[in-house]
Amino acid sequence: MRVSVSVPATSANLGPGFDTFGLALDIRNVVTIDTGAEPHVTWALEGAEELPTNGSDLISRTMVAVAARMQEPLPAFALRGENHIPLARGLGSSSAAIVAGVVLASVVLDLGLHHEPASVFALAAEFEGHPDNAAPACFGGFTLALPGGFVRRLDPHPDLTPVTLIVPTTRLLTEVARAALPETVPFADAVFNVAHAGLLVEALTHDPGLLGVAMHDRLHEQVRLALVPEVRELFDELKRREIPVCVSGAGPTLLAFPGPSDQIELHGATISRAAVSATGYEVLDA
């Protein structure tokens, strides 16, 4: 059997929606496995020179975990990953790998999970530990993932124009970014985030003109930006220009939403348009 799956990049948090909000972006990894080929692992594009090729990669490990959970024997396979999502940049590369692994295992083992995004999400969120990334990777669009596994998908406004800003020399591991966060926050900061998160839902779905008011955070962004001062300079510059911007996931990528007349040219950053993806994972052939 030969089967491919496509999974989108994701941007979590989106400012005040810490550990809850997620947005699927039209940057997609494509993973192909072939159970009839000689077992091997190859990678192209992002991470091609650093990802393991001995079967210890996250996709393969996820497939093994799904097979073990379902008590099904997993056949040997050849795996090829075409990675467009940068690694360790806050764009959900780990979630994409885990979602791909769950879907591919479901197809190969004929589990039927891949026909139900909610079933894929339940396993992927458990394995990955970050439902705010797993949700948009499964459902597409703009998602709200609550503790306990509840997810609501909303249609983003068609005029959203997200732009990714990546400093090529800068990476930040999620565990490092999370470890830097304080254990408690001031009550006023919690209220600030709740209020802005509520308005951000309206901004992302009905009125992008509100993004400049809504996209502000007091829980995590400044702590994480302190770890990457070269990115904080870009963030502060966009704020000075009143362009809505947030740290994408744990960072260091920034996600900005410029208006039609805004020009973004920042020294040291790779700037790319990244349209919102209406779809989550897709099985391309089986």
Secondary structure as the mmCIF struct_conf table of DSSP 4:
data_model
#
loop_
_struct_conf.conf_type_id
_struct_conf.id
_struct_conf.beg_label_comp_id
_struct_conf.beg_label_asym_id
_struct_conf.beg_label_seq_id
_struct_conf.end_label_comp_id
_struct_conf.end_label_asym_id
_struct_conf.end_label_seq_id
STRN STRN1 ARG A 2 ALA A 12
TURN_TY1_P TURN_TY1_P1 LEU A 14 PRO A 16
TURN_TY1_P TURN_TY1_P2 PHE A 18 THR A 20
STRN STRN2 PHE A 21 ASP A 34
TURN_TY1_P TURN_TY1_P3 THR A 35 GLY A 36
BEND BEND1 ALA A 37 ALA A 37
HELX_LH_PP_P HELX_LH_PP_P1 GLU A 38 PRO A 39
STRN STRN3 VAL A 41 LEU A 45
TURN_TY1_P TURN_TY1_P4 GLU A 46 GLU A 50
BEND BEND2 LEU A 51 LEU A 51
BEND BEND3 THR A 53 GLY A 55
BEND BEND4 ASP A 57 ASP A 57
HELX_RH_AL_P HELX_RH_AL_P1 LEU A 58 MET A 70
TURN_TY1_P TURN_TY1_P5 GLN A 71 GLN A 71
HELX_LH_PP_P HELX_LH_PP_P2 PRO A 73 ALA A 76
STRN STRN4 ALA A 78 ASN A 83
BEND BEND5 ILE A 85 ILE A 85
HELX_LH_PP_P HELX_LH_PP_P3 PRO A 86 PRO A 86
TURN_TY1_P TURN_TY1_P6 LEU A 87 ALA A 88
BEND BEND6 ARG A 89 LEU A 91
HELX_RH_AL_P HELX_RH_AL_P2 SER A 93 VAL A 108
TURN_TY1_P TURN_TY1_P7 LEU A 109 ASP A 110
HELX_RH_3T_P HELX_RH_3T_P1 LEU A 113 HIS A 115
HELX_RH_AL_P HELX_RH_AL_P3 PRO A 117 GLU A 128
BEND BEND7 GLY A 129 GLY A 129
HELX_RH_AL_P HELX_RH_AL_P4 PRO A 131 PHE A 139
BEND BEND8 GLY A 141 GLY A 141
STRN STRN5 PHE A 142 ALA A 145
TURN_TY1_P TURN_TY1_P8 PRO A 147 GLY A 148
BEND BEND9 GLY A 149 GLY A 149
STRN STRN6 VAL A 151 LEU A 154
HELX_LH_PP_P HELX_LH_PP_P4 ASP A 155 HIS A 157
TURN_TY1_P TURN_TY1_P9 PRO A 158 ASP A 159
STRN STRN7 VAL A 163 ILE A 166
TURN_TY1_P TURN_TY1_P10 PRO A 168 THR A 169
HELX_RH_AL_P HELX_RH_AL_P5 THR A 174 ALA A 179
TURN_TY1_P TURN_TY1_P11 ALA A 180 ALA A 180
BEND BEND10 LEU A 181 LEU A 181
BEND BEND11 GLU A 183 GLU A 183
HELX_RH_AL_P HELX_RH_AL_P6 PHE A 187 THR A 205
TURN_TY1_P TURN_TY1_P12 HIS A 206 HIS A 206
HELX_RH_3T_P HELX_RH_3T_P2 PRO A 208 LEU A 210
HELX_RH_AL_P HELX_RH_AL_P7 LEU A 211 ALA A 214
BEND BEND12 ARG A 218 HIS A 220
HELX_RH_AL_P HELX_RH_AL_P8 GLU A 221 LEU A 225
TURN_TY1_P TURN_TY1_P13 ALA A 226 LEU A 227
HELX_RH_AL_P HELX_RH_AL_P9 PRO A 229 ARG A 240
TURN_TY1_P TURN_TY1_P14 ARG A 241 GLU A 242
STRN STRN8 VAL A 245 VAL A 247
TURN_TY1_P TURN_TY1_P15 GLY A 249 ALA A 250
BEND BEND13 GLY A 251 PRO A 252
STRN STRN9 LEU A 254 ALA A 256
TURN_TY1_P TURN_TY1_P16 PRO A 260 SER A 261
TURN_TY1_P TURN_TY1_P17 HIS A 267 GLY A 268
STRN STRN10 THR A 270 ARG A 273
HELX_LH_PP_P HELX_LH_PP_P5 ALA A 275 ALA A 275
STRN STRN11 VAL A 276 VAL A 276
HELX_LH_PP_P HELX_LH_PP_P6 SER A 277 SER A 277
BEND BEND14 ALA A 278 ALA A 278
STRN STRN12 GLU A 282 ASP A 285
#
